[in-house]
Amino acid sequence: MLATLLHEEASMLSDFVSLLEREQSLLLDGETDALLEMAEQKTRMYRRLQYLSDERARLFAGSRQPLDAAAIRQALSEHATALTDWDQVVRLARQASEQNQINGRLIGERMQNNQQALTVLMAAAAQPGATYGPDGQSKPHLSGRRFGSV
């Protein structure tokens, strides 16, 4: 049972890392429209990975062994393929964490740039005479009353 869980977890983590790498490419290319769909896929994959991790914890809870790397390696000592899958899970989990941190920084930078642009636009909109007509020409802002009005 543990071997099966680890095999699926290694496969899912590999797919998850690939998704994070695609996310990074989209962020770097500024293709933010595709990120919403990707976020939904990322959430589904994360939930499945969490389920697999919880199942692994349940297996060890039943055996009254601690859930740590040494206990897992001990449990898999006679199963070379499963041990290879465990090593891959550890490596890919580390890689996913690092990739997720990078993507988080990229998202933060993009949000900061958007906020700065919005601030500039809002400040320009608040200043008289800073508007443009449909022809792209600046519209003068005339204050006071019109000539000939009372």
HURAUR-V918426 format. One record per residue. PHI is phi in whole degrees, 0 to 359 (NA if undefined). OMEGA is omega as a letter, one per 40 degrees, with the letter a starting at -180 (NA if undefined). BURIAL is + if it has 24 or more other ideal C-beta (glycine too) atoms within 12 Angstrom, else -. Layout:
phi->PHI omega->OMEGA burial->BURIAL
phi->PHI omega->OMEGA burial->BURIAL
This chain:
phi->NA omega->i burial->-
phi->298 omega->i burial->+
phi->299 omega->i burial->+
phi->295 omega->i burial->-
phi->299 omega->a burial->+
phi->294 omega->i burial->+
phi->296 omega->i burial->+
phi->294 omega->a burial->+
phi->296 omega->i burial->+
phi->297 omega->i burial->+
phi->296 omega->i burial->-
phi->296 omega->i burial->+
phi->295 omega->i burial->+
phi->299 omega->i burial->+
phi->296 omega->a burial->-
phi->294 omega->i burial->+
phi->297 omega->i burial->+
phi->299 omega->i burial->-
phi->296 omega->i burial->+
phi->296 omega->i burial->+
phi->292 omega->i burial->+
phi->294 omega->i burial->+
phi->300 omega->i burial->+
phi->298 omega->i burial->+
phi->300 omega->i burial->-
phi->297 omega->i burial->+
phi->296 omega->a burial->+
phi->292 omega->a burial->-
phi->275 omega->i burial->-
phi->75 omega->a burial->-
phi->269 omega->a burial->-
phi->285 omega->i burial->-
phi->298 omega->a burial->-
phi->284 omega->a burial->-
phi->291 omega->a burial->+
phi->297 omega->i burial->-
phi->298 omega->a burial->-
phi->295 omega->i burial->+
phi->297 omega->i burial->-
phi->294 omega->i burial->-
phi->295 omega->i burial->-
phi->299 omega->i burial->+
phi->295 omega->i burial->-
phi->300 omega->a burial->-
phi->294 omega->i burial->+
phi->299 omega->i burial->-
phi->299 omega->i burial->-
phi->294 omega->i burial->-
phi->298 omega->i burial->+
phi->295 omega->i burial->-
phi->300 omega->a burial->-
phi->298 omega->i burial->+
phi->296 omega->i burial->+
phi->296 omega->i burial->-
phi->297 omega->i burial->-
phi->299 omega->i burial->+
phi->297 omega->i burial->-
phi->296 omega->i burial->-
phi->299 omega->a burial->+
phi->284 omega->i burial->+
phi->297 omega->i burial->-
phi->292 omega->a burial->-
phi->268 omega->i burial->-
phi->59 omega->i burial->-
phi->261 omega->i burial->-
phi->292 omega->i burial->-
phi->265 omega->i burial->-
phi->220 omega->a burial->-
phi->301 omega->a burial->-
phi->295 omega->i burial->-
phi->293 omega->i burial->-
phi->293 omega->i burial->+
phi->298 omega->i burial->-
phi->296 omega->a burial->-
phi->295 omega->a burial->+
phi->260 omega->a burial->+
phi->303 omega->a burial->-
phi->260 omega->a burial->-
phi->234 omega->a burial->-
phi->302 omega->a burial->-
phi->295 omega->i burial->-
phi->294 omega->i burial->+
phi->295 omega->i burial->+
phi->297 omega->i burial->-
phi->298 omega->i burial->+
phi->298 omega->i burial->+
phi->300 omega->i burial->-
phi->291 omega->i burial->+
phi->301 omega->a burial->+
phi->297 omega->a burial->-
phi->296 omega->a burial->-
phi->290 omega->i burial->+
phi->296 omega->i burial->+
phi->296 omega->i burial->-
phi->297 omega->i burial->-
phi->297 omega->i burial->+
phi->298 omega->i burial->-
phi->296 omega->a burial->-
phi->295 omega->i burial->+
phi->296 omega->i burial->+
phi->295 omega->i burial->-
phi->299 omega->a burial->-
phi->298 omega->i burial->+
phi->299 omega->i burial->-
phi->294 omega->i burial->-
phi->297 omega->i burial->+
phi->296 omega->i burial->-
phi->300 omega->i burial->-
phi->296 omega->i burial->-
phi->297 omega->i burial->-
phi->296 omega->i burial->-
phi->295 omega->i burial->-
phi->297 omega->i burial->-
phi->296 omega->i burial->-
phi->295 omega->i burial->-
phi->296 omega->i burial->-
phi->296 omega->i burial->-
phi->296 omega->i burial->-
phi->298 omega->i burial->-
phi->298 omega->i burial->-
phi->296 omega->i burial->-
phi->294 omega->i burial->-
phi->294 omega->i burial->-
phi->293 omega->a burial->-
phi->291 omega->a burial->-
phi->279 omega->a burial->-
phi->267 omega->i burial->-
phi->298 omega->i burial->-
phi->77 omega->a burial->-
phi->260 omega->a burial->-
phi->251 omega->a burial->-
phi->235 omega->i burial->-
phi->274 omega->a burial->-
phi->295 omega->i burial->-
phi->272 omega->i burial->-
phi->85 omega->i burial->-
phi->268 omega->i burial->-
phi->294 omega->i burial->-
phi->261 omega->i burial->-
phi->290 omega->i burial->-
phi->262 omega->a burial->-
phi->259 omega->i burial->-
phi->259 omega->a burial->-
phi->88 omega->a burial->-
phi->260 omega->i burial->-
phi->286 omega->i burial->-
phi->299 omega->i burial->-
phi->91 omega->i burial->-
phi->264 omega->a burial->-
phi->260 omega->NA burial->-
